[in-house]
Amino acid sequence: MQQYFVDQTLNENEVIALEEEILYHLIKVLRKDSSYTFRLCDSKGDIYHAHLIDKKSAQVAEKLDEYNELDCDITCILSLIKSDKFELCIQKLVELGVNRIVPYEAKRSIMKIKDDKKLARLQKIAREAAEQSHRNKIPEVCKPIDFRHLKDYMSKDNYICYESERNISDIPSSSSVSFIIGPEGGFENEEYEKICALGFESISLGKRILRAETAAIYMSSIIVGKNQ
């Protein structure tokens, strides 16, 4: 069932005006009419069934007793990689349950986010993935950072995915986790050492060398599995 987010609080049985983008998707893309039931998630994270009334408004129906967020707050600090792969990562990390994605300007990053238009596109991808996976909130896609701001996104447990004696399977469950993924070509040695000195523990993802996008999705899956 299709879900949309609205920037307001909802109540059962009220009639609300829908945003043009939602109306366009329902009527023009999905070709739905007033018989169609869909989901609305409000600014508090509450989810309701709703029905189209006409081409501009909807009737809010029953509130659903549904909470699909993890107990663990997960932040992925993802080095800037090629645009299409970065967008794929955002989509999959949101579906898995990551709460925050922080683009990181690593020494070897080949992509840059130079304007708000690109950031807005990434945030839209996160919103659509959250709708598709029936989440109660839209994960945050932050403005790009460099090493100077890494400490602002650290959690209770912090990991850097790199060659290490400690395997990812050994990490414990946690109330909050931050992990950082390197760019194509990996971290420079000095950069890696500085990140570790900041408090990120080095974790191995196994014997095989993974692409950045694969590593991000795999690491997220393991953390989610530890904290279901």
Secondary structure, 3 states (H helix, E strand, C coil): CCEEECCCCCCCCCEEECCHHHHHHHHHHCCCCCCCEEEEECCCCCEEEEEECCCCEEEEEEEECCCCCCCCEEEEEEECCCHHHHHHHHHHHHHHCCCEEEEECCCCCCCCCCCHHHHHHHHHHHHHHHHHCCCCCCCEECCCECHHHHHHHCCCEEEEECCCCCEHHHCCCCCEEEEEECCCCCCCHHHHHHHHHHCCEEEECCCCCCCHHHHHHHHHHHHHHHCC
